[in-house]
């Protein structure tokens, strides 16, 4: 991600747009923040992890006239969302794109072993957060005559696996919400889409598959992916940049798989 300038003149597909990106301190969110700035957007990077935000963005956000500001926020809090959207418009003057990337998963285990707290956390972070985000963002999107809401879902939404039943159910809800919201708000020129990645990086392999990331297990898993690798964070960032751009102006209610063809296996 070298060569990124926080206060460079806006260029690219997202020039003139302001985006809120949640889960911004790592993974898909971090890659998307950098991609959006490279494409000319101004970004409010949100995460519950304050130290992560400082570590990743201090040099960029401290620059005068920076195209990025950071904000600590809990995506399951209505009060945090109200403050976040208000602060975004006060700082940058508008809100055009909402990227609901923050998410969580429960440990790979059967329903009878899953705690109620793990269930609640999964649905609060993955589903309730979108409900809160949309309600907070809508007034500001309407002020702009429209806008975009982009949700990060999962290939698990359409292909649940043993041990991840309720995680998959939460992501299936995200896909259904994406389509329903698109139908609700299309006439107000608000587009809603989702991307559905495969897992990214070996660090999540055991959490999602329930298997240790041995060479044999990894090889077996990758053999079911036509393109032969896991999702890279940049794959998701690129998809979200396209969907956030005017190139995707007639695309809404879509759940786009970013999985190297895994869904066909």
C-alpha positions as CSV (number, residue, x, y, z in Angstrom):
1,X,0.0,0.0,0.0
2,X,3.0,2.3,-0.5
3,X,2.7,5.6,-2.2
4,X,-0.6,6.5,-0.5
5,X,-1.0,10.2,0.2
6,X,-3.6,11.3,2.8
7,X,-4.1,14.7,1.2
8,X,-3.5,14.1,-2.5
9,X,-5.8,15.7,-5.0
10,X,-8.9,13.5,-5.5
11,X,-8.6,11.2,-8.5
12,X,-10.1,7.9,-9.3
13,X,-13.5,6.3,-9.5
14,X,-14.6,7.5,-6.0
15,X,-13.5,11.1,-6.3
16,X,-15.9,13.4,-4.5
17,X,-17.5,10.7,-2.4
18,X,-17.4,10.3,1.4
19,X,-17.5,6.8,2.9
20,X,-17.9,5.3,6.3
21,X,-16.1,2.0,6.6
22,X,-16.5,-0.2,9.7
23,X,-14.1,-2.8,10.9
24,X,-11.4,-0.6,9.4
25,X,-8.4,-1.5,11.6
26,X,-7.7,-4.9,10.0
27,X,-8.5,-7.3,7.2
28,X,-11.0,-6.5,4.6
29,X,-11.8,-3.1,6.2
30,X,-8.2,-2.0,6.3
31,X,-7.7,-2.9,2.7
32,X,-10.9,-1.1,1.7
33,X,-9.9,2.1,3.5
34,X,-6.7,2.2,1.5
35,X,-8.4,1.4,-1.8
36,X,-11.1,4.0,-1.3
37,X,-8.5,6.7,-0.6
38,X,-6.5,5.7,-3.6
39,X,-9.6,6.0,-5.7
40,X,-10.2,9.5,-4.4
41,X,-12.8,9.1,-1.6
42,X,-12.7,10.7,1.8
43,X,-13.1,8.1,4.5
44,X,-14.2,7.8,8.1
45,X,-12.5,4.7,9.3
46,X,-14.4,3.1,12.3
47,X,-13.3,0.3,14.6
48,X,-13.9,-0.7,18.2
49,X,-10.1,-1.2,18.4
50,X,-8.7,2.2,19.2
51,X,-5.1,1.1,19.2
52,X,-5.5,-0.6,15.9
53,X,-6.8,2.6,14.3
54,X,-3.9,4.6,15.7
55,X,-1.4,2.0,14.5
56,X,-2.8,1.8,11.0
57,X,-3.9,5.4,10.3
58,X,-2.1,7.9,12.6
59,X,0.3,9.2,9.9
60,X,-2.5,9.6,7.4
61,X,-5.2,11.1,9.7
62,X,-2.9,13.6,11.4
63,X,-2.0,15.3,8.1
64,X,-3.6,18.7,7.5
65,X,-6.5,18.4,5.1
66,X,-6.4,14.6,5.3
67,X,-8.8,12.5,3.4
68,X,-9.3,10.2,6.3
69,X,-10.4,10.5,9.9
70,X,-10.7,7.7,12.4
71,X,-13.4,7.1,15.0
72,X,-13.8,4.5,17.7
73,X,-17.3,3.1,17.6
74,X,-19.4,0.1,18.6
75,X,-21.5,-1.0,15.6
76,X,-24.1,-2.5,17.9
77,X,-24.8,0.8,19.6
78,X,-27.5,3.1,18.2
79,X,-26.0,6.1,20.0
80,X,-22.6,5.4,18.4
81,X,-24.1,5.3,15.0
82,X,-26.0,8.5,15.5
83,X,-22.8,10.3,16.6
84,X,-20.7,8.7,13.8
85,X,-23.0,9.7,11.0
86,X,-23.4,13.2,12.4
87,X,-19.7,13.7,12.9
88,X,-19.0,12.4,9.3
89,X,-21.2,15.1,7.8
90,X,-19.9,17.8,10.1
91,X,-16.3,17.0,9.1
92,X,-16.6,16.2,5.4
93,X,-20.0,17.9,4.6
94,X,-21.7,14.8,3.2
95,X,-22.2,11.0,3.3
96,X,-22.3,9.0,0.1
97,X,-21.3,5.4,0.9
98,X,-21.7,3.2,4.0
99,X,-19.6,0.0,4.1
100,X,-20.8,-2.4,6.7
101,X,-17.7,-4.5,7.0
102,X,-17.5,-5.1,10.8
103,X,-18.3,-8.7,11.6
104,X,-17.6,-11.6,13.9
105,X,-17.9,-15.4,13.9
106,X,-18.6,-17.9,16.7
107,X,-16.2,-20.8,17.3
108,X,-16.7,-23.8,15.1
109,X,-19.0,-25.9,17.2
110,X,-22.4,-27.6,17.1
111,X,-25.6,-25.8,18.2
112,X,-25.8,-27.6,21.6
113,X,-22.3,-26.4,22.5
114,X,-22.8,-22.8,21.4
115,X,-23.4,-20.4,24.2
116,X,-26.2,-17.9,24.2
117,X,-23.6,-15.1,24.5
118,X,-21.8,-16.4,21.4
119,X,-25.1,-16.5,19.5
120,X,-26.1,-13.0,20.6
121,X,-22.7,-11.6,19.7
122,X,-22.8,-13.2,16.2
123,X,-26.3,-11.7,15.4
124,X,-25.7,-8.4,17.0
125,X,-22.5,-7.6,15.2
126,X,-23.4,-9.2,11.9
127,X,-27.1,-8.3,11.6
128,X,-28.3,-5.8,14.1
129,X,-25.4,-3.5,13.2
130,X,-26.7,-3.1,9.7
131,X,-30.2,-2.2,11.0
132,X,-28.7,0.5,13.2
133,X,-26.3,1.7,10.5
134,X,-29.0,2.0,7.9
135,X,-31.3,4.0,10.2
136,X,-28.6,6.4,11.1
137,X,-27.3,6.9,7.5
138,X,-30.6,7.2,5.6
139,X,-31.3,10.9,6.5
140,X,-27.8,11.9,5.2
141,X,-28.0,9.8,2.1
142,X,-31.4,11.4,1.3
143,X,-29.8,14.8,1.6
144,X,-27.4,13.8,-1.2
145,X,-30.3,12.5,-3.4
146,X,-29.2,8.9,-3.0
147,X,-26.1,6.9,-2.1
148,X,-24.8,3.4,-1.5
149,X,-24.9,0.8,1.3
150,X,-22.4,-2.1,0.9
151,X,-22.5,-5.1,3.2
152,X,-19.7,-7.7,3.7
153,X,-21.4,-11.1,3.9
154,X,-19.9,-14.5,3.3
155,X,-20.1,-17.5,0.9
156,X,-21.3,-19.3,4.0
157,X,-24.6,-17.5,3.6
158,X,-25.6,-19.8,0.8
159,X,-23.5,-22.8,1.7
160,X,-23.6,-23.5,5.5
161,X,-21.2,-25.9,7.0
162,X,-21.3,-28.1,10.1
163,X,-20.2,-26.2,13.2
164,X,-20.9,-22.8,11.6
165,X,-24.7,-23.0,11.4
166,X,-25.5,-19.7,13.2
167,X,-22.7,-17.8,11.6
168,X,-24.0,-18.9,8.2
169,X,-27.5,-18.0,9.3
170,X,-26.4,-14.5,10.3
171,X,-24.8,-14.0,6.9
172,X,-27.8,-15.4,5.1
173,X,-29.7,-12.7,7.0
174,X,-27.2,-10.1,5.6
175,X,-27.9,-11.3,2.1
176,X,-31.7,-11.2,2.6
177,X,-31.5,-7.7,4.1
178,X,-29.4,-6.5,1.2
179,X,-32.0,-7.5,-1.3
180,X,-34.9,-6.3,0.8
181,X,-33.3,-2.9,1.5
182,X,-32.5,-2.5,-2.2
183,X,-36.2,-3.0,-3.0
184,X,-37.3,-0.6,-0.2
185,X,-35.0,2.3,-1.2
186,X,-34.2,1.9,-4.9
187,X,-36.7,4.6,-5.8
188,X,-34.8,7.0,-3.6
189,X,-31.6,6.3,-5.6
190,X,-30.0,4.3,-2.8
191,X,-28.3,1.2,-4.0
192,X,-27.6,-1.7,-1.7
193,X,-25.2,-4.6,-2.5
194,X,-23.2,-7.2,-0.7
195,X,-19.9,-9.0,-1.3
196,X,-19.5,-12.6,-0.2
197,X,-15.9,-13.6,0.4
198,X,-14.3,-16.9,1.3
199,X,-12.2,-16.9,4.4
200,X,-9.0,-14.8,4.2
201,X,-5.7,-16.0,5.6
202,X,-4.6,-19.1,7.4
203,X,-5.1,-17.3,10.8
204,X,-8.9,-17.9,10.4
205,X,-8.6,-21.4,9.0
206,X,-9.2,-23.3,12.2
207,X,-11.9,-21.0,13.5
208,X,-14.0,-21.5,10.3
209,X,-13.2,-25.1,9.5
210,X,-12.6,-26.6,12.9
211,X,-9.4,-28.1,11.6
212,X,-5.8,-27.1,12.4
213,X,-4.1,-25.3,9.4
214,X,-1.8,-28.2,8.6
215,X,-0.4,-28.5,5.1
216,X,-2.6,-31.5,4.4
217,X,-5.8,-29.8,5.6
218,X,-5.0,-26.6,3.7
219,X,-4.2,-28.5,0.6
220,X,-7.5,-30.4,0.8
221,X,-9.5,-27.2,1.4
222,X,-7.8,-25.3,-1.5
223,X,-8.4,-28.3,-3.8
224,X,-12.1,-27.3,-3.7
225,X,-11.4,-23.8,-4.9
226,X,-11.1,-23.5,-8.7
227,X,-8.7,-20.6,-8.5
228,X,-6.7,-22.4,-5.8
229,X,-6.2,-19.9,-3.1
230,X,-8.0,-18.1,-0.2
231,X,-9.6,-14.7,-0.6
232,X,-7.0,-11.8,-0.4
233,X,-8.1,-8.7,1.4
234,X,-7.4,-6.7,-1.7
235,X,-9.9,-8.9,-3.6
236,X,-12.7,-7.7,-1.4
237,X,-11.5,-4.1,-1.4
238,X,-11.4,-4.1,-5.2
239,X,-15.0,-5.4,-5.4
240,X,-16.2,-2.8,-2.9
241,X,-14.5,0.0,-4.8
242,X,-16.2,-1.1,-8.0
243,X,-19.6,-1.3,-6.3
244,X,-19.1,2.1,-4.8
245,X,-18.3,3.7,-8.1
246,X,-20.5,5.1,-10.9
247,X,-19.4,2.1,-13.0
248,X,-21.9,0.1,-10.9
249,X,-24.7,2.7,-11.2
250,X,-27.3,0.1,-12.4
251,X,-26.3,-2.7,-10.0
252,X,-28.4,-3.1,-6.8
253,X,-29.8,-6.0,-4.7
254,X,-26.7,-8.1,-5.7
255,X,-24.7,-10.5,-3.5
256,X,-21.4,-10.9,-5.3
257,X,-19.2,-13.9,-4.5
258,X,-15.5,-13.1,-4.1
259,X,-14.5,-16.7,-3.5
260,X,-12.4,-18.0,-6.4
261,X,-15.3,-20.2,-7.5
262,X,-15.6,-22.0,-4.2
263,X,-19.4,-21.8,-4.3
264,X,-19.6,-24.2,-7.2
265,X,-17.7,-26.9,-5.4
